[in-house]
Amino acid sequence: MRGLCVLGSTGSIGISTLDVVARCPDQYKIVALTANNNVDRLYEQCIRHRPGYVVVKSPVQASQLRERLNSVNGQTVEVLSGAAALAEVAALPEVHSVMAAIVGAAGLLPTLAAAKAGKRILLANKEALVMSGLLFMAELSRSGAELLPIDSEHNAIFQCMPANYRAGSRAKEARRILLTASGGPFLYKPLDELDRVTPEQACAHPNWVMGKKISVDSATMMNKGLEVIEASLLFNTPAEKIEVVIHRQSVIHSMVDYIDGTVLAQMGNPDMRIPIAHALAWPARFESGAEPLDVFAVGQLNFEPPDLTRFPCLHHAYRAVKVGGTMPAILNAANEMAVDSFLGGAIRFTDIPRIIEFVMDQSVAQPVDSIDTVLTADQQARQVAKGYIQRAIKT
Ligand SMILES: NC(=O)c1ccc[n+]([C@@H]2O[C@H](COP(=O)([O-])OP(=O)(O)OC[C@H]3O[C@@H](n4cnc5c(N)ncnc54)[C@H](OP(=O)(O)O)[C@@H]3O)[C@@H](O)[C@H]2O)c1
């Protein structure tokens, strides 16, 4: 039995992970679960999965949870709190694999701790990789940690790569990566209506059920932009060889184009349990709980190029990867601030790409030579974004 730590167990990916693990009880033992504020869901997960450790945000939440768990027979969970505890549980000796499913920059340090400790990392938290870039990849190769992508697109690419492929290496026979995108809820919405869309509309994705932040990222296509950066690092491929393809049905999850003209695609229903089960079982396979794909019901597969006027965030992401250094971290920080403000009702949907462009214009990228450089760039970008947002609210 392999020990599993689920960082962000109370979120959409965390819940799907525990669902898959429950289908193969002889494969994984849950060592640690973590949440931010959702203590009620974490309590339920403790009762069901009996982890050795859990982490919550604050000491007050920890003592409340400890009290609730003490009254349940046979529960011997160590309840910890704070950011340092996230990194601690990710590196525990009894942990074999870490599902990195915290949303946003908060996932960076615990995911890096897992990499340093040589764990097998199942990476959903794309922001961690976008921020730390080559530093993270270097840590993987130094420690010998394995990385399996959870993003459905990157998991698809991984599955289309040659046998024995390892994340971070370059498959020379692969000449292009075709990264598919659904286009989100506003693909065909008249451009002059985008100013008035609400957070509820932005979170209503046509094919996937996800957390709020990634849902908004899908609506702006910043999610695809972050995925281009993620793919360039994971598959050691320049961004100009990564082409975004709008594929409305979300049945093909991405493709690899080989030098002999072969194009390999990975297909399946849009259900995150498929890439999660793939990564948990790799190199074997086990049941995910997903419905088999009904190709007759799908009927057609369509493809179209993305419109960068409608989706300026995608353009900003290509710009960030071209500039390099800390610019992807700056892009990510500006986006997190903008999305948070949009979800809170403070700014319009169309302000999101404006804020990102402004922050990038105001920032100078530095070489990513240490994690402190990354965190400083992140903090400075957040300050610039905050100033812009405050001015936008006043006007
Ligand atoms: N959902 C998908 O289908 C999907 C697909 C591909 C990739 N991803 C990526 O997977 C990651 C997770 O996405 P999601 O949709 O599962 O997000 P989500 O539903 O919002 O869940 C986020 C998880 O992170 C925890 N968290 C949030 N802020 C935190 C903080 N400051 N410190 C510690 N923990 C924190 C949350 O705890 P609480 O519940 O207590 O707030 C929750 O457990 C993202 O990076 C996303 O881009 C998601």
The ligand as an SDF file (V2000), in Angstrom:
LIG
                    3D

 48 52  0  0  0  0  0  0  0  0999 V2000
  -11.2040   21.3610  -10.8750 N   0  0  0  0  0  0  0  0  0  0  0  0
  -10.6970   20.8810  -11.9800 C   0  0  0  0  0  0  0  0  0  0  0  0
  -11.3960   20.2210  -12.7570 O   0  0  0  0  0  0  0  0  0  0  0  0
   -9.2460   21.1170  -12.3300 C   0  0  0  0  0  0  0  0  0  0  0  0
   -8.7380   20.6090  -13.5250 C   0  0  0  0  0  0  0  0  0  0  0  0
   -7.3970   20.7860  -13.8020 C   0  0  0  0  0  0  0  0  0  0  0  0
   -6.5620   21.4560  -12.9310 C   0  0  0  0  0  0  0  0  0  0  0  0
   -7.0950   21.9660  -11.7790 N   0  0  0  0  0  0  0  0  0  0  0  0
   -6.1960   22.6960  -10.8830 C   0  0  0  0  0  0  0  0  0  0  0  0
   -6.2500   22.0680   -9.6110 O   0  0  0  0  0  0  0  0  0  0  0  0
   -6.1090   23.0310   -8.5640 C   0  0  0  0  0  0  0  0  0  0  0  0
   -7.3080   22.9070   -7.6410 C   0  0  0  0  0  0  0  0  0  0  0  0
   -8.4650   23.2460   -8.3700 O   0  0  0  0  0  0  0  0  0  0  0  0
   -9.9320   22.9700   -7.7880 P   0  0  0  0  0  0  0  0  0  0  0  0
  -10.8520   23.2570   -8.9020 O   0  0  0  0  0  0  0  0  0  0  0  0
   -9.9580   21.6360   -7.1020 O   0  0  0  0  0  0  0  0  0  0  0  0
  -10.0170   24.1470   -6.7020 O   0  0  0  0  0  0  0  0  0  0  0  0
  -11.0510   24.3050   -5.4810 P   0  0  0  0  0  0  0  0  0  0  0  0
  -12.2430   23.4550   -5.7060 O   0  0  0  0  0  0  0  0  0  0  0  0
  -11.2330   25.7560   -5.2930 O   0  0  0  0  0  0  0  0  0  0  0  0
  -10.2320   23.6770   -4.2430 O   0  0  0  0  0  0  0  0  0  0  0  0
   -9.0580   24.2740   -3.7830 C   0  0  0  0  0  0  0  0  0  0  0  0
   -8.4860   23.5180   -2.6000 C   0  0  0  0  0  0  0  0  0  0  0  0
   -7.3710   24.2640   -2.1040 O   0  0  0  0  0  0  0  0  0  0  0  0
   -7.6160   24.6540   -0.7320 C   0  0  0  0  0  0  0  0  0  0  0  0
   -7.0580   25.9940   -0.5340 N   0  0  0  0  0  0  0  0  0  0  0  0
   -7.4790   27.1710   -1.0770 C   0  0  0  0  0  0  0  0  0  0  0  0
   -6.7090   28.2000   -0.6640 N   0  0  0  0  0  0  0  0  0  0  0  0
   -5.7830   27.6680    0.1710 C   0  0  0  0  0  0  0  0  0  0  0  0
   -4.7360   28.2290    0.9550 C   0  0  0  0  0  0  0  0  0  0  0  0
   -4.4730   29.5510    0.9510 N   0  0  0  0  0  0  0  0  0  0  0  0
   -3.9890   27.3860    1.7020 N   0  0  0  0  0  0  0  0  0  0  0  0
   -4.2280   26.0560    1.7290 C   0  0  0  0  0  0  0  0  0  0  0  0
   -5.2250   25.4600    1.0190 N   0  0  0  0  0  0  0  0  0  0  0  0
   -5.9850   26.2600    0.2470 C   0  0  0  0  0  0  0  0  0  0  0  0
   -9.1260   24.6410   -0.5900 C   0  0  0  0  0  0  0  0  0  0  0  0
   -9.5210   24.5130    0.7800 O   0  0  0  0  0  0  0  0  0  0  0  0
  -11.0290   24.9660    1.2600 P   0  0  0  0  0  0  0  0  0  0  0  0
  -11.9540   23.9710    0.6050 O   0  0  0  0  0  0  0  0  0  0  0  0
  -10.9770   24.8490    2.7180 O   0  0  0  0  0  0  0  0  0  0  0  0
  -11.2150   26.3630    0.7450 O   0  0  0  0  0  0  0  0  0  0  0  0
   -9.4570   23.4000   -1.4270 C   0  0  0  0  0  0  0  0  0  0  0  0
   -9.1740   22.2200   -0.6990 O   0  0  0  0  0  0  0  0  0  0  0  0
   -5.9980   24.4020   -9.2610 C   0  0  0  0  0  0  0  0  0  0  0  0
   -4.6550   24.7450   -9.3850 O   0  0  0  0  0  0  0  0  0  0  0  0
   -6.5940   24.1420  -10.6410 C   0  0  0  0  0  0  0  0  0  0  0  0
   -6.0460   24.9860  -11.6300 O   0  0  0  0  0  0  0  0  0  0  0  0
   -8.3980   21.8030  -11.4630 C   0  0  0  0  0  0  0  0  0  0  0  0
  1  2  1  0
  2  3  2  0
  2  4  1  0
  4  5  1  0
  4 48  2  0
  5  6  2  0
  6  7  1  0
  7  8  2  0
  8  9  1  0
  8 48  1  0
  9 10  1  0
  9 46  1  0
 10 11  1  0
 11 12  1  0
 11 44  1  0
 12 13  1  0
 13 14  1  0
 14 15  2  0
 14 16  1  0
 14 17  1  0
 17 18  1  0
 18 19  2  0
 18 20  1  0
 18 21  1  0
 21 22  1  0
 22 23  1  0
 23 24  1  0
 23 42  1  0
 24 25  1  0
 25 26  1  0
 25 36  1  0
 26 27  1  0
 26 35  1  0
 27 28  2  0
 28 29  1  0
 29 30  1  0
 29 35  2  0
 30 31  1  0
 30 32  2  0
 32 33  1  0
 33 34  2  0
 34 35  1  0
 36 37  1  0
 36 42  1  0
 37 38  1  0
 38 39  2  0
 38 40  1  0
 38 41  1  0
 42 43  1  0
 44 45  1  0
 44 46  1  0
 46 47  1  0
M  CHG  2   8   1  16  -1
M  END
$$$$
